[in-house]
């Protein structure tokens, strides 16, 4: 019964795999795909868009402020009543009668007013605008660094997919080898040439490989889904299959690594510190004089939509902020503290990056050496298995010895492919850091 259930589960799994749409794809095709839809990159770009929107507000400080209003007023206040008549151009000699001046009748005024204010000289706004420009540049550089990292992750994900398929291929080959040996041992057992334990050992090994194959298939799905995730594409009932074989990338000769000061994450830090410097200058400039131009144009009448009186007013205003309750000083101290903090963060980040780069450099060399040693070990294990198989066929070795040799050969092949993946990944990461 248990065996039947296992078979049914296996059938369901295999049917599920077959239902998937396999998409064969090369690295060139993957690399040509746009990462614009990646959610992590979209988030970085949105931060840049927010900074650009804030920059518009800073730039608006230099643009004129224009407003229009339409109002109605009614009064018997002597001063305002006389003023209304002046604005409406309705003053006559009788209006200078002291009795009418002191006790005017109620009068209405309809006024249409246009106003404009134009900043001419405002240094704190100029520095604030510059800070906004530099902040936007910092976030743009940060977004570019995020894209570089995603390109590395994309390459790594594709190599993971290559490794997963290579592992499956290796295990399927080991399965066929074990199956052939298993059939031979079963034949020997039927003829009374080996013990039952020899058959059981082969069964154990065969089932072990079957389990590893299932695990390898799961790894294929995992690697494929991660690729779809990076590309922000629908992975439903679809699976990637690499066209390119997993192979070792050439080891390019390079000297002891030195951290590139123009690396985009470091440049983003520099730009952020520069933005704080401009904000500090802006807060210091709040006590400098400000020069603004202003003007207005008014239309008046005592009836709606009739404007017999008009007038304009233009002027210049020079103003100083003499004391603001220490708000500017507090703001400047905050910006300075934030700037100092970021400088310490940059120093720490630079040290960590230098250490990370050196570690990555050594990992590349170690991984390359590991590939060489495992290639040698794999070749030796293949030769050892060949010798063991010949001796077994001649009746000179036990099946358990043959099984050990086959298992070791398969293990070393898997380790070799894993080592190639680790080396390629280490090399790609070193290039990303450099």
ZAMARGU-4260 file (C-alpha; in steps of 0.2 Angstrom, whole numbers, plus 5000, padded with zeros to 4 digits):
<rodrens>
0) 5000/5000/5000 | 5014/5012/5005 | 5023/5008/4989 | 5007/5012/4979 | 5005/5029/4987
5) 5023/5033/4984 | 5020/5029/4965 | 5005/5040/4965 | 5014/5054/4973 | 5028/5052/4960
10) 5016/5052/4946 | 5007/5068/4952 | 5024/5077/4954 | 5030/5072/4937 | 5013/5077/4929
15) 5015/5094/4938 | 5033/5096/4931 | 5026/5092/4913 | 5012/5104/4915 | 5025/5118/4917
20) 5030/5128/4901 | 5049/5126/4899 | 5057/5142/4893 | 5074/5139/4886 | 5085/5155/4888
25) 5103/5160/4886 | 5112/5172/4897 | 5113/5185/4883 | 5094/5185/4882 | 5093/5186/4901
30) 5105/5200/4902 | 5096/5210/4888 | 5080/5209/4899 | 5076/5225/4907 | 5077/5227/4926
35) 5065/5242/4926 | 5051/5231/4933 | 5061/5225/4948 | 5052/5231/4964 | 5069/5234/4973
40) 5074/5245/4958 | 5057/5254/4957 | 5058/5258/4976 | 5076/5266/4973 | 5069/5276/4958
45) 5054/5282/4968 | 5065/5289/4981 | 5074/5299/4967 | 5057/5305/4961 | 5052/5311/4978
50) 5068/5321/4979 | 5065/5328/4962 | 5047/5333/4968 | 5055/5342/4983 | 5067/5351/4972
55) 5053/5358/4962 | 5047/5366/4979 | 5065/5374/4981 | 5065/5380/4964 | 5048/5388/4966
60) 5056/5400/4978 | 5063/5410/4963 | 5047/5410/4953 | 5034/5424/4955 | 5019/5422/4966
65) 5003/5428/4957 | 4986/5428/4965 | 4969/5435/4960 | 4954/5440/4972 | 4937/5447/4970
70) 4929/5454/4986 | 4913/5464/4992 | 4913/5476/5007 | 4900/5487/5014 | 4904/5500/5028
75) 4899/5517/5035 | 4916/5519/5043 | 4921/5537/5038 | 4939/5533/5033 | 4934/5517/5023
80) 4919/5525/5016 | 4929/5540/5009 | 4942/5528/5003 | 4930/5517/4994 | 4924/5533/4984
85) 4942/5537/4980 | 4945/5520/4973 | 4929/5520/4963 | 4933/5538/4956 | 4917/5545/4962
90) 4923/5559/4973 | 4913/5575/4971 | 4913/5592/4980 | 4898/5587/4991 | 4908/5573/4998
95) 4920/5586/5007 | 4905/5592/5018 | 4911/5589/5036 | 4894/5581/5040 | 4895/5568/5026
100) 4913/5565/5030 | 4909/5562/5049 | 4893/5553/5046 | 4893/5545/5029 | 4879/5534/5023
105) 4883/5515/5020 | 4893/5512/5005 | 4898/5496/4995 | 4913/5491/4986 | 4917/5478/4974
110) 4935/5475/4971 | 4945/5464/4959 | 4963/5463/4964 | 4978/5455/4955 | 4995/5453/4965
115) 5012/5448/4961 | 5027/5445/4972 | 5044/5441/4964 | 5060/5436/4974 | 5075/5445/4968
120) 5089/5441/4981 | 5087/5426/4993 | 5103/5417/4997 | 5096/5404/5009 | 5083/5399/4996
125) 5098/5398/4983 | 5108/5386/4995 | 5093/5376/4999 | 5090/5374/4980 | 5108/5368/4978
130) 5106/5356/4992 | 5090/5349/4983 | 5100/5346/4967 | 5114/5337/4976 | 5102/5326/4986
135) 5093/5321/4969 | 5110/5317/4962 | 5115/5306/4977 | 5099/5296/4976 | 5101/5294/4957
140) 5118/5287/4960 | 5112/5276/4973 | 5098/5269/4961 | 5112/5266/4948 | 5122/5256/4962
145) 5106/5246/4966 | 5104/5242/4947 | 5123/5236/4947 | 5119/5224/4962 | 5103/5218/4953
150) 5113/5214/4938 | 5125/5204/4949 | 5111/5195/4957 | 5104/5191/4940 | 5120/5183/4934
155) 5121/5174/4950 | 5103/5167/4949 | 5107/5161/4931 | 5122/5152/4937 | 5112/5144/4951
160) 5100/5138/4937 | 5114/5131/4927 | 5121/5122/4943 | 5104/5115/4947 | 5102/5108/4930
165) 5120/5101/4930 | 5117/5093/4947 | 5101/5085/4940 | 5111/5079/4924 | 5125/5072/4935
170) 5112/5063/4947 | 5103/5055/4932 | 5119/5049/4925 | 5123/5041/4942 | 5106/5034/4943
175) 5109/5025/4926 | 5126/5019/4932 | 5119/5012/4948 | 5104/5004/4939 | 5116/4995/4928
180) 5126/4989/4943 | 5110/4985/4952 | 5104/4974/4938 | 5121/4965/4937 | 5121/4962/4956
185) 5103/4955/4955 | 5108/4943/4941 | 5123/4937/4952 | 5111/4935/4967 | 5099/4925/4956
190) 5113/4913/4952 | 5119/4912/4970 | 5135/4922/4967 | 5132/4936/4979 | 5123/4939/4996
195) 5106/4947/4998 | 5115/4961/5007 | 5124/4966/4991 | 5107/4968/4983 | 5100/4978/4997
200) 5116/4990/4997 | 5112/4993/4978 | 5094/4997/4983 | 5099/5009/4996 | 5110/5018/4984
205) 5097/5019/4971 | 5084/5026/4982 | 5097/5038/4989 | 5100/5045/4971 | 5081/5046/4968
210) 5080/5057/4983 | 5094/5068/4977 | 5086/5069/4960 | 5070/5075/4968 | 5079/5088/4978
215) 5088/5094/4962 | 5072/5096/4953 | 5066/5107/4968 | 5082/5117/4966 | 5078/5120/4948
220) 5061/5127/4952 | 5068/5138/4966 | 5082/5145/4955 | 5069/5148/4941 | 5057/5157/4952
225) 5071/5168/4959 | 5075/5173/4941 | 5057/5177/4938 | 5056/5187/4954 | 5071/5198/4949
230) 5063/5201/4932 | 5046/5204/4941 | 5038/5192/4928 | 5024/5180/4931 | 5032/5162/4936
235) 5015/5153/4936 | 5017/5136/4927 | 5033/5142/4919 | 5051/5137/4922 | 5067/5143/4914
240) 5080/5131/4907 | 5097/5138/4903 | 5104/5136/4885 | 5122/5139/4891 | 5132/5125/4900
245) 5139/5128/4917 | 5158/5132/4914 | 5172/5140/4923 | 5175/5158/4919 | 5193/5163/4915
250) 5204/5169/4929 | 5210/5186/4924 | 5226/5191/4932 | 5224/5206/4944 | 5235/5214/4957
255) 5231/5216/4975 | 5214/5225/4976 | 5212/5243/4980 | 5195/5251/4983 | 5189/5262/4969
260) 5184/5279/4976 | 5173/5282/4962 | 5162/5267/4966 | 5144/5273/4965 | 5139/5269/4983
265) 5154/5279/4990 | 5150/5293/4978 | 5132/5293/4984 | 5139/5295/5002 | 5150/5310/4996
270) 5135/5318/4987 | 5124/5316/5003 | 5138/5325/5014 | 5139/5339/5001 | 5120/5341/5002
275) 5121/5344/5021 | 5135/5357/5017 | 5123/5367/5007 | 5109/5365/5020 | 5122/5372/5033
280) 5125/5387/5021 | 5107/5390/5019 | 5104/5391/5038 | 5118/5403/5040 | 5111/5414/5026
285) 5094/5416/5034 | 5101/5432/5042 | 5106/5440/5026 | 5095/5453/5018 | 5081/5448/5006
290) 5076/5458/4992 | 5058/5456/4984 | 5048/5465/4971 | 5029/5467/4973 | 5015/5474/4963
295) 4996/5475/4963 | 4982/5481/4952 | 4965/5485/4958 | 4948/5488/4950 | 4934/5495/4960
300) 4915/5500/4959 | 4899/5501/4969 | 4891/5489/4958 | 4895/5471/4953 | 4904/5469/4937
305) 4906/5487/4934 | 4924/5494/4937 | 4925/5513/4934 | 4940/5515/4946 | 4957/5507/4945
310) 4974/5509/4952 | 4991/5500/4954 | 5005/5498/4966 | 5023/5493/4964 | 5038/5492/4975
315) 5053/5484/4982 | 5056/5477/4999 | 5072/5474/5008 | 5070/5464/5024 | 5081/5456/5037
320) 5078/5442/5049 | 5086/5449/5065 | 5081/5436/5077 | 5071/5421/5075 | 5071/5413/5092
325) 5087/5403/5089 | 5077/5392/5076 | 5091/5395/5063 | 5105/5391/5075 | 5096/5375/5080
330) 5093/5370/5062 | 5111/5373/5058 | 5117/5363/5073 | 5106/5349/5067 | 5113/5349/5049
335) 5130/5350/5056 | 5128/5335/5067 | 5119/5325/5053 | 5134/5329/5042 | 5147/5324/5055
340) 5137/5307/5058 | 5137/5304/5039 | 5156/5307/5038 | 5159/5294/5052 | 5147/5282/5043
345) 5157/5284/5027 | 5173/5281/5035 | 5166/5265/5043 | 5158/5260/5027 | 5174/5263/5017
350) 5184/5252/5030 | 5171/5238/5028 | 5171/5239/5009 | 5190/5238/5009 | 5190/5223/5020
355) 5176/5215/5010 | 5185/5218/4993 | 5201/5210/5000 | 5191/5195/5007 | 5182/5193/4990
360) 5199/5194/4981 | 5205/5179/4992 | 5189/5170/4990 | 5192/5171/4971 | 5209/5163/4972
365) 5204/5150/4985 | 5189/5145/4974 | 5199/5144/4959 | 5211/5132/4968 | 5197/5122/4974
370) 5191/5120/4957 | 5208/5113/4951 | 5209/5101/4966 | 5191/5094/4964 | 5194/5092/4945
375) 5209/5082/4949 | 5199/5072/4963 | 5185/5069/4951 | 5197/5062/4937 | 5205/5051/4950
380) 5189/5045/4956 | 5183/5040/4939 | 5199/5031/4936 | 5197/5022/4953 | 5179/5017/4948
385) 5184/5010/4931 | 5198/4999/4939 | 5186/4994/4953 | 5172/4990/4940 | 5184/4979/4930
390) 5190/4970/4945 | 5172/4967/4950 | 5167/4960/4933 | 5182/4948/4935 | 5175/4943/4952
395) 5190/4951/4962 | 5180/4964/4971 | 5165/4964/4982 | 5149/4974/4977 | 5151/4985/4992
400) 5168/4991/4986 | 5161/4994/4969 | 5147/5004/4977 | 5159/5015/4987 | 5169/5019/4972
405) 5153/5024/4962 | 5147/5034/4976 | 5164/5043/4978 | 5164/5046/4959 | 5147/5054/4959
410) 5150/5064/4974 | 5166/5072/4967 | 5158/5076/4951 | 5144/5085/4961 | 5157/5094/4971
415) 5167/5099/4956 | 5151/5107/4948 | 5147/5116/4965 | 5165/5122/4965 | 5164/5130/4948
420) 5148/5139/4953 | 5156/5145/4969 | 5171/5152/4959 | 5161/5160/4946 | 5150/5168/4959
425) 5165/5174/4969 | 5173/5181/4953 | 5157/5191/4949 | 5155/5197/4966 | 5173/5203/4966
430) 5170/5212/4950 | 5155/5220/4957 | 5164/5226/4973 | 5179/5233/4962
</rodrens>
